[in-house]
Structures are given as structure tokens and as C-alpha cells.
Amino acid sequence: MNGSTYRRLSSVLANRARGPIGCRTKHSLSRWQISTPSTLRLNAAPGVVSVVQQTRGKKTRSSVRLEDLPQGPVKMDNPLPPEPGPDDEPAYPTVVMQARRNMQRFDNCVLLTRVGGFYELYFSHAEEYGPLLNLKVAHKKTNAGPVPMAGFPFFQLDRFLKTLVLDLNCYVAIAEEFPNDPGDRVKSNGLMHDRRVTRVITPGTLIDENFIDPYANNYVMAVHVNHRLQEAADSSNSAGPSDSNNNNSSSSIESGRLAALQASATPIGLAWIDISTGQFYTQSTTVTSLGSILSRVGPREVVVDEVLESQRDHQLFSVLAEDKHLITFAPQGEHLPLSEWSPMLESDISDQAAQNFTADEVNAGSLLLQYVRDRLQGLSMKLQPPLRYDNMSVMSIDKSTMRALEIKQTIRDGAFRGSLLHAIRRTVTKGGARLLNAWLSAPSTSLETITARQDLVEYFIQHPDLRDQIVLLLRRSHDSQRLVQKFALGRGDPDDLIALANTIKATQDVVSLLEDSSEQSHIATEPDVLSSGKQVTPGQGAACFAPLLSRIKLEGPADLSARIKTSIDEEGLFQQHQNEDDEASHLMALASDVVAAQGTPADASALPKVVAKKRKQAPASLRDHYAAADDNTSFIMKPGASTGLRALHAKLSALLEEKITLEEELRERFGVASLTLRWTPNLGHVCHVKGAKDMRRLADSSSDGDSAVAVSMVSSSRSTRAFHVPEWTALGRRLHQARWEVSVEEQRLLADLRALVVANLVGLRRNAAVLDELDVAASFARLAAELGWTRPLLHDTTPTSTSTSSISNSNITTSTPTAQHVIIGGRHPTVEAGLREQGRSFTKNDCLVGSPSSQSGSLYLITGPNMGGKSTYLRQNALIAILAQAGCYVPADHATVGIADAVFARVGSADDLYNDQSTFMVEMQETAAILRAATARSLVVMDEVGRGTTPEDGAAVAFAALHHLVRVNRCRALFATHFHGLADLVAERGMHVAQGGAVDTYCTDVEEDGAGGFVYVHKLRKGINRQSHALKVARLANLPEAAITVAREILEKDNTNQNQGQSQDTGLHDTHEKRQLANVG
């Protein structure tokens, strides 16, 4: 009883000392402080509590019985102050208070608040991001204390958004100001404007910003991981018995590897959207394949369920960290099944297509759609129906291959220049450039699709005049994919409508050209025959254009174009832009004056250069500025756009005529010729008089006492006077009302046009897709005509077991695939372009892998010296296969290519220190991925496998990879190495073509002149080259002569030992003959 009473007492004291649960306050502790430290102890005697009290220099002990202690709740002499509520916020000004509340609501975003003609940052955002944006941070004085703030003019929004979103990877919330109507003003205590966030901009949710990359898609991707499946796998791993005695390092490494393999095999769902175009895709895959998909898609932002935020050790984050992808954690929210996606799509998903989506894909799509909807803050969204990437017949190109072949960017510095895409891009539209990017990233595996693309290219080559006409029309078109999507999001403006109308007109002209292609290009008496066997009959148009023409829809878009042309006044639109530019110039001129008076040279340099040039013209005063704006009001719609607008313009014209008449009457009444009727924000409708002579006349008229000419001055200066006249005040109000009515009617018509665009959304998008394909086909034709490329012949590569041969020392039988890769006079597209700029020529090479006529094997084992061109040869053949399946002509004299389901390349060396992986480990991982994934239809190029370890181990690993490619994968392969002994092992195992195997040996060489000079022979020949000529490359690299001398000595000693039989080489490391040493010097 006593013990429990003590525990209750100590618990009460402790709880009261801590204060209210969840609150951190200094009052809680101070209330329980006593003047002398004391300790509460439980005596041995029951029911007695000892209090040890200590004062300076003295220690006393006193005892008290529990019954004597006061019972019940402790009385509070000074109760705690109540917690501050939302109504007790600091007394900031209205604008600052609105910004503060928006910052609390969007706490993970940088808030930009519109205030008049500026966007402003406040509080910590101004202090943190002001210096990063090169903005001066000021402090606004308020009753609640100084508030840090920074800002910039509204027309510089895109400039600063680019820095925040693209350079700093920030999320930016844009708070616009909206005028309150009288009812809202009463509710908000007289606030003139309400400032609320209209959109949250992130790197993956760009729509029409000026800094968006026009030549690449801007995808945001969602990754869904099945949590229940992951938790079950984790629990099964931890459910086993643990023996502390046997928990050694090897078992922990093995368990870690097993856990990593299980995590990598976890199925995941992907969904990615380009909001700027409306493209929507899904895919079901595993964590292992995620890196390759990210490399192909290139998302700007990756959205992950916030549940995974606490599981940072998940294998998923290791994959995302490799390329430093921006990760956003978002709540899953309420699950959206496929049936609820329809309001966000341009058309419903068919029942047959809906059955193909997996549960993981639906969950990923649900997460992504909710995230995008939240970022757009209520904007309408009309996306294209989702396409399952698994159902698309495309070639697989993994991340390592994309990097090794430099398809989109170079390995060395990640630059676009020097990549395959840079070398072949001849497109003239932005949509065509994006489509070319997609075709190179995922070439087709459908022979029908590839042939159709090649037929277009060949026809354009045969008819250059038609190609040039098509290209000219395409240049007149605009990026209609993104234009249409802007209207789907409710953001299209009159300029976009004009651009869309011009694009529709260009589409009509393109269709006319294609339908009459044969007649307009030349008069032919016999039909043209394409390489695919299709005939083009004169007067019937090209048959290769029929599939494209069948997809184009012109009825609705043509009516839309005519409606736009008859509605929008392009001259008025131009005048409006000019007025906006003048206003921006005026604001920047004022900013320049302020900077010149109070700023520094650094502040002056931060002003835009283009606007700074306009500063040479003297800026107009505010009064003149508003007067000119009132007189030069421009409208964007033609008066005949509607009956109502025609009547309103007639009313406005009559009022303007009445103004002119009134102005003449007032000039005669007051006897001043300089009188003009104006309006200013502060003075309203005034009569303005300028000049000393007229000012004296006006003063004399007023002093005469004539009530008819008596005026009341409202503003005066040395050279001007302004006064009110009742007639002008009444007329001016009627003019303002008429202009407002015209603006309202124009906005209604603009909304109708936007709705009409959305109604034609599907047809406009299909037409845009056709224009993009024509652009890519025309660019391929221009490329082939400029560089002399040839049309490749493609065939299906379904493997058939045509012959089997028993291999000595092995019980494995191999089937010979029918796939071929026959290239005559092949060249590397990017290397050839670089040599051409230097005035040099490229050495052509043949590749006859799988050719039955030449009895070549399915794998080439290539040896040769350093700098001999082996890697270039490997890469060029892989690139030729990719170009061929993309529908492009190839850099070769002749090409017969079997369709590959995947291209794999293991070329170059790199480590991954972030993930604790050495160069050799990365090399082995890439090799393992190829050996596990390559099929009989694949094309594999591998260079220098095993070079990151000892010669013996490296040669063993290299031969094991070669052996696996031949016996297990049975694919087409090019295998370059400096381990010359591999050729001996191939012969020992009976794998050479001369022995009925699948391996053929080829090499490059060096020609020497006997006087120490040499030249590389990049032409491939049959045979084995056992000399790497490493010291020649060392000398070309300007290695110190002393180091080369030491290397020569080592080689001489090694060669002597070999001749004496003291060191027998089994072919597992490099050998160099003695004659190499004589040529080094």
C-alpha cells in the first residue's frame, strides 16, 4: 500500500515536472523549481518518506509520513498560458500574412507570391534563396518585427523558375493574386486581393515553361513496390534460427547477398507521364531492370510511396542513386482503379486493354495520377490513354549499353555533341526530335513497322523535291503535341490558337502534297519500285503514305482553324504584345533608376541585358503611360467574331466619336488648343492642358468668373494642368463600361475556342503524331543522301536447330542460329563525322557474323594492338543494328541484319565507389547481366572482359564468358580481347569454325617501316595478332623515356625466359615476341 502510494506520488511529480504531453515549454520546469535541491527517497520504515535537503555548507535530513502529505490534485497558483491558436498569429500586414499561411500549407515548396507587378519571397525563403537567385534581401518593417523579403518583376518568372526548378531541384508554389468581389471583401475584412497557390511546379511537372527542353520528353515516373510482398520476404529472411557461434563474416555476406537478390527480384509497377504532351505509359518489371528503364525513359522526377521513406536501405534507392534521380515521397492516398482514370483521359480504356494491366501497374498509375493532380491544383487534365510498354515490340537496350554506345550522350563528359543522336539528327520540328529520341532509345522489333519506315525514307530519297516541300511545310508548323496539351490543361492563350491554326493549315498542305506526290514530283510513265517491293503508280500517290494518310483527320480541325482565323485579330494581338513589352520596359527602366541611385554594380549587372538596352530611351511618366494605355487599348478578337461583339464594338466606336466631339467642344469652350481628355488611376477622368500659353488662357478664363468656363484644378505642375469636367467624367465611365463589356465577350469567345480545341483533342494529337513521323523520315532521307548511307535488309531471327555438332571434351550440343549480321564496308557514324571535320577518312570494315555464304561463325574473337580500332569496330556494328531497326539507313555499302530483340555492350571501364564497387566488380556485373539475359536473337559486343584482375584470372573469366555466349546464349557476338591465349583455348575445345564450331578469329595490325615508324592498320583481317604494341601507345602518350626504358628491360627479360623454357605460357596472359622490342626505340 505504501509502496504504491509512493509510486503514484513520484509519477505525479514527474508528470507535472514534464508539463503537458507533447508540449515543450520553459514554464513547466520553472514551476517545480525549489530554492534548495532535494531528493525524494523511500525509507526502510514503511510509510515514511525521507527528503534529503542540501543548502550551502550544510546538509540536513528530515522525515515525513505519507499520511501527512497533502492529497488530491496540486493547486496551481500561476496557471499555464493557453497555447497560441490560429487567431493569435503575429500582426503582420495582409500580404505577409497570406504568404505565411501559404508557406505553412506548402511547407516543402519555395513560395513565390504575386504582389502587383512583382513576385516576392518572404521569411526564410528570402534569406535562403535570395542570394542563390542573385536577389537583394531587404527587411520589411511591420508591427510584428522586420520581415526578410526579396522579389523580381513578374515578366522574369521563367528565368528564376529555371534556376529554382532545374538547377536547384526545388518545388515551387506559385501564389497568384485574385481581386475580391464586394461580398468577399466583407468576409475578409476589406481585403482587396486574395492570394492563393494555383500550381506547384516540380522538375517532372513542367507544362509550357520557356525553359522546358523542347527536344526531349519531360517525364515524371511513379514506382510502386508491393509492401506486403516485401514484408513477407523480409520476415522469411529473419524467421530462421540464429546461431551466434556460427555467425561469421562469410555467412553474413552470403545472407546479405541473398537478401539483395530477393530485393532485386521484387516485382514493381511503373507509370510515367509527360504532362506537356499527355503521353502516358506503364510497365511491370523488377528492381534489377529498373536502371535500364530509367536510362531509356530519362524521368526528371521519380515519385515513390511515402511508406518507403523509412526504408532507405531498400535496393530501389540504390538504383535511383546511381544517376542521382530526384526522388519525391508522396502519399498513396485513396486507390484509383482503372475505371476512375477516365475523367483524366481523352478517351476511355477499352475492356480488352484494361485486362492486360497488372495490379502493380494500376497502383503505380494511381499514385502518379494523384500526385500530378495535386501539383496542378485543380487544373483540368486530359491525358492520352495509357500504353503498356510490355505490349510494344521494341528492342531492349540496357543502361550499360546505352552508356557504352554513347547513344544520347558521351561517356567522357555526358555531352550531347559527339553522341549518336547528335550525329544523325536532321529533324526540323521539336516533336520530330522527341520522336527520334524515342526511336533510338527503343528501336522496333516488328519487321512490318521497320519496313514501313524504310519505305518512307526511300521514297523521300527518290523524290528530293517533295521532301524539301514537306520540310518547308513542317518548318511552318508548331509543336502541336504540347500546344494541344496546353489547351487540355486550360492554359492555351490566343497566341497558341494562332499557332495551332497555322499547324492545321500546314497539315492540310502536307496531305495535299502526299496525295498528289507522284504528279507533283515528276511525270513518270512507269511505276516506281521500292526496295520492299511496293509499286508507286503515277497519279495514285505513294503507297507508303497510305497508312499515314489514313490516320490524319482534317474535318474537325479544319473547321477549328477557320474559326480561329475569323475570330482572332492578329494585328490587335501584336499590338497587345507591344504594349506588354512597353510596360515591362517601363518597369525595368524604373528598376534601373533605383539600382543606379541605391544599388551596386553587381545589382546593375543582374538586370536582363535585352531590357537594359531599352533604357537608352527616356521612360514616359506614369501619367503619360496610363494615358497612352487608355487610348491604345487593343483587343484580340475581330469585331465580326460574334453578333454580340459586333454590337459592342459599334457601341464603343460611337462613344469614341462622342469623345472626339466633346474634346473639340471643350477646346473651344476654354480656348486652349492643347486640351486632351485622359484617364489616370489616381485622378480619374481629367482634362489635361499642356504649355504655358494655354495655361495662362485657362487661368484667365477661370478668373473672369464665368461659370461656364470655371474649373477646379486637381493637379498642376510647371507646364501642365489637370481638372475635372462633368461631361467627360460621365462619358469616360461609359467608355470604361463599354471596354469592359468587350473584354468580357472576348473572354467568352476565347473560352469557346478553347473548348472547341479540347473537342478535337484526339484528332489533333493523331495529326501531330503523323507530322512527327514525316519529320523523322525526311530527316533520315536527308541524312542518307548527305552521307551516302544504304538501306539495310532485315529479316526475322527466329532460331531453328538446323544442325548440331558434337564438341570435343564437352557433352554440350549447340544449334546454329539463322540470325545474320552481314555488313560490307561498315563505318562508325560518330567517329566518321569527327574524322570528316579533321579532313580524314574512316577505314571501312566488313562483318560477316552468321553469314552462310562465307561460313563465318556466330562469334568473332578479335585481337590486335592497342589503338588498333577494336572497340570502334564493336561499337559500329552495334550502332548499325540499332539504326537499322529504328528505320534509318546505315553507314555501310551493304547490310543484311537479323532483327535483334536486344543489343548488349560491355565496353569501357568505370567504378562505382558510391556503392562500394570496384572497376572489376562493375565489369563482372555487366558481364553477368549479359550472360543471363542474352537470347539467340540478341547481338552482344564485349571488349576486354577480365582486364581488371591478374592475367591468369582475367583470361579464365574471359574464356568462360566467351564459352557461355557460344554454348548457352548462342547469340551473335563480337568479342575483343588482349588475352591472345583465348584463341588457343578455342582451338583446344574445338570451338573454331574450322573445327565445326562457332568462333572465328579476326585481328587488326600495325605496319612498321623498319626505322622506328609505324602506322595502325584498322582494316580487319582473319587470324590472331599476339602483339599488343603497348609501348608504342605509351610513347605516343608521351610517357617519360626512363619509364619506357624500364618497360623495355622487363619485356626483354620476360621474352628471354620464354625462349629458355623457364616460364611456360599456357595462354592465360599476354605474350610479346622479341621483335616488338627492337621496334619500340
C-alpha angles and dihedrals in degrees: 000000000000092000093052091047090053092049091051091049094049090046091053091048093048094047093048091048089054093050126213116351113267094010124113108201135151092218091068094064098037091056092063098043116117129196095248127037112250137180126212114221135176110234123221088244110085116252095014125116121196121211113198107204122187128193129176109299094351136081121194133179125207132177130212132182120243091233089061094056116099113261130213130036118340113253116240113220093182110028119209117265113252120263113267112259132201090271091058096063118139115278097257122159116271096259093048092047092052090049091048092054092048090050090054092049095047097035096160094053137078105243121220111189121198112228112173108299095351142069112222139195123208141194116351093355091062093047095047104037102027093079091043090055092044090245124145112244114221131179120238113213113231136163088256093053136274116325120206112233141170132178150171136203115280094242090063093061096110091050094056094037089058091055094046099041105032103026101034098027091229129158108234124201114202114209112194125193121242123190113242119232117230092269094052091047090059092049092048096047095256101316110165095202138027117212116203135161111261099178143006112218120206131168091262099044103059116141115173105343115146092237096057112118104255094196099054136048118256103220130183112198131200122206119201121196119191100241095192092052091047093048091049090052091049093049092049090053092051097040096078122100115272119218111191092198093058096041096111129154096263093055092048091051090048093049090048091051091049091050091049091051091050091049091048091052093051109122114238135183124229132196126174133182135189101210091191092062103020095238113154127188137171134193139178115219144131134265089255093062095040094091092058092047091050090051091052098042098035099204117199092211134021119208118206131180110266089232088077093055090090092050100067091151090067115123089237092071092050089058092047092048093057093076095024095245117188107250122205121190111212132174115257091225122181112345114253113209120206091263091064094052092075097088088059095047131076090230137009124268111251118242091242093053092045091059091061096060115098123224091251091053092050091049091049091049091048091052092047097047092050091048093050092045090053092049093050092053097219101327113147113254129202111179128177114260110273118264122210108232090206089066093054116096100228138141118258115236113177127211097263092050093048089053098041094050092045092226097160104009140006123266096228102056106357092245125157092222109084095029125116091250091055092048097053105030111117098147120136100200130064093229090052090053091053091048091050089052090053094047093052092047093050113018117195125262093195111104091204093054093046092048092050091053092047092051090056091049093048093048091052090050091052092047108041094165092058090046092053091049091050091048091050091053091046089055088057092054125084135222091285095173091064094034092058092046091055089059091046087058092046094248104109117126132195092271089057090050091054091048090049092050091051090050092051090050090050089050091053091051091047091052091051091051093049094047091052096033098129095046095045097045100049142324108262129185096191129044120260115243119211124210089253090061097254117138125219111210117206113254094017099080126239114310090215089067095054096089091050095046091050090059096050117096116194107162099084097031091050091056089046092052092050091049091051093048093050093045109042120069105216093190091053090047090052091049090050091053090049090052090049091050090050090051091049090048090050092051092048090048089055090047089051090053091051092047092048091052101039109009138079132247088261090058091049092051090054091066115100111269096223094053091043089063090058089059089083088078114077109250119238120244119260090252093052090044094057093041091054091046091053093051095043099049107157128202126207098210128071114242090241094057090101140357092247093050090050091054092047092051090050089052091048092048091053091051091050090052088050089052092054091050092048091049091055092047092051092049090054093044095052096030094231119127096195095062114128132176113238144164128218129177094242103037101032119207109000140164109240123207123188131188134048095255095054091042090057092049090050091050092048092050091051093048093053089073095234106153091206092065100028112122138186112226115224098176136013140172136172093283107017141055130193128193140162127253119188094221093056093043091056094043092046092055090052090050092052090048091051093049090049091051090051091051091050092051091048091052089051092052091046090053089051091053091049090051090050090053091051090049089057093042098118095048094045092051092049091049090050091052090053092051090051092052092049089051093053092046092050090048091051089051093050091048093050092047093049098046103029096245121169136225111257122224112229131194137178116270104208103154118236125188098239099156139005128200129193111237119215117247089015137080093206119111121204130205120219111237121224092222115117135193104189115168123171116195095356122184137190107249099213098036090049090051091051093049091047090058088054093048093250132125131233122238110237120223136192127226119194102174110163094001109153093199095058094036090230121164128246091247129051116207103203125194132171145120127309111274088022095125101255095132091045090053091051094048096045093056092049091049091049089056091049093048092047094053092045087062096253129130114252135231097253141094090237134000133187109179130181112220110260122210089205141006118213126190128183103183131140131016133263138153131219106217093168090066093037094250124143125216092262091048091054089047092051092048091053091047092049092050091053095047091049098045107034117105133190088270095054130101115220129189118185127179129191099348110186099018094123094074140040117317092247096049093040094052091048092052092045093052091046089055092047091048091050093050091053101040105030110021094032090194134142108273143173112205119188122187146157091215096100091181090073088079089058091050090050089055093046091054093046093241099130119109090240087062094046094267132124102247123096124183124226133166147181124226149197125243116214128196097208093246097082095274123119142172130204117247105211093181110111118233135177117267142050126292110203095185122086096181090213094163091057090058090045090055092047088052088056096247110179113271091234090059092048090051091054091048090051091053092052091050092049092051092047091049092049091052090051093052092050092050092240093124116036114202113214093191094263096114140033120284128198125198123228096248089066089067094055091055097048093078 
